[in-house]
Structure formats: structure tokens, C-alpha cells
Amino acid sequence: VVVIGCARNQDAIQGIVDECHSKRFPGKLIPIRCDVSNERDIDKMFKWIETNYRGVDICVNNAGFSSKETLLGLTGEQMRAMLDVNVVGLALCSSR
């Protein structure tokens, strides 16, 4: 199994890669930087996957975040950022 793990912070995924290697887990984890709130990042990631692995067989959309603020306590900027990751990013990744 080859898993492409994406995150805004590629080092976070690299830490998991290192842990998997040290525990001699089978399979392969490839870290790639992608901010799912950025459509260009999403396009770049899926083009890279298509070029290097001929596409995606299974896509697990689990990017997301929340806030400790109540809905009424969030600013418009915070709401847009959350929607960009939790809704728009999920839909864009699913459509690729």
C-alpha cells in the first residue's frame, strides 16, 4: 500500500513516516505539502499523484478544524477559514 499523506506542515507527516520506518511497518507513506483551503495546492497535489502514481484509488478526506469559540463568537474571517478547510477543501478533494 502506498499512502500519500498531505498536510500544511509536511514535517508533521514526515514524523509519522519516521515512526513507521522505525517500527518496520509494511507499506509506504509519502508526505506531501498541501493546504486544502488553497485550490492551487489541491490541484498541484492531485497532478503530482496522477503523474507519480497514476491517480488515487481511495481518498480519505479528514482535514478539518474547529474552534473553542461559540458560533456567535467567531469572526467572519474565522468562519471563512473553517468553511474553506472543512467544506470547500473536502468538496474540491472529492471532485478531483
HELIX and SHEET records of a PDB file:
HELIX    1   1 GLN A   10  SER A   22  1                                  13    
HELIX    2   2 GLU A   39  TYR A   53  1                                  15    
HELIX    3   3 LEU A   71  GLY A   73  5                                   3    
HELIX    4   4 GLY A   76  LEU A   83  1                                   8    
HELIX    5   5 ASP A   84  GLY A   89  3                                   6    
HELIX    6   6 LEU A   90  SER A   95  1                                   6    
SHEET    1   A 2 VAL A   2  ALA A   7  0                                        
SHEET    2   A 2 LYS A  28  ARG A  33  1                                        
END                                                                             
